[in-house]
Amino acid sequence: MTTGPFDLTGKVAIVTGGNGGIGLGMARGLAEAGADIAVVGRNEAKSNAAAAELKQCGIRAISVIADVTGKTAVADMVGRTVRELGRIDILVNNAGINIRKPPHALDLDEWDSVIRTNLTSAFLCSQAVHPAMKAAGGGKIINIGSMMSIFGASFAPAYAASKGGIVQFTRSCAVAWAADNIQANAVLPGWIDTDLTRRARREIDGLHDKVLGRTPAARWGAIADFAGIAVFLASSASDFVTGTAIPVDGGFSVMG
Ligand code: NDP
């Protein structure tokens, strides 16, 4: 059980893409700190399994099947969360995809799909939770960026644009909603062992060794590495922290 500034008892969190990978790592941290969780994803079996697992922490968890690129689906997601869990205090905008192609090979549909999933969804979800957060007297928005919020990526132009954009969107929400006692921050993961990067490792020759060589911690990140930052940014411990972009990367971004 968590007490003091990290205690989330009585709080309600929406975690998009909370059914696996980094989102599930964050949802586990929030649940262990006492928050009730709405797990959001498109895959019903995965989402139901994640919600069932999170309930083992003694909190309430619901599985919400939604494609967060759609305004109506997002409104339904927020409506159901408020109806079933009573309020919204925390939003983790984590849903994300990548399409690995250089800029000259990426077509418009691919560009749109990455931007909609990684960036537009954060806008839709943040806008949709704003009234509920205001009504609750404040809130916490945690957006997931990437090392590609900082560095260019020859093989991921839309992904890098979406992840650069999400940092600026985070700053804008932080400034706009400070008066509503809403703090918005971004987390920039380094290379983390998830389905997303398992596929990349299969597709990109030498990626595994490159990541180990370039990461001072000399390992891939684990989804458990995201529990602490999620709890910090979701709790009163971070009430004077807003508009930041915090790397959780084993030192990748400071490696010379
Ligand atoms: P995963 O592929 O494991 O997880 C992605 C999650 O997003 C899944 O839960 C998926 O659920 C959900 N999702 C994707 N599209 C949608 C959609 N349209 N609507 C609702 N949910 C959606 O990847 P990661 O855990 O690695 O990635 C999570 C976030 O972290 C992403 O934003 C990614 O860009 C970022 N990141 C990851 C890094 C890494 O090294 N792994 C590094 C830097 C950033 P479902 O399939 O059910 O829809």
Residues whose N, C-alpha, C, O or C-beta is under 5 A from the ligand:
A	BS01	NDP	G17 G18 N19 G20 G21 I22 G23 V40 G41 R42 N43 A66 D67 V68 T69 N94 A95 G96 I97 T117 I144 G145 S146 M147 P189 G190 W191 I192 T194 D195 L196 T197
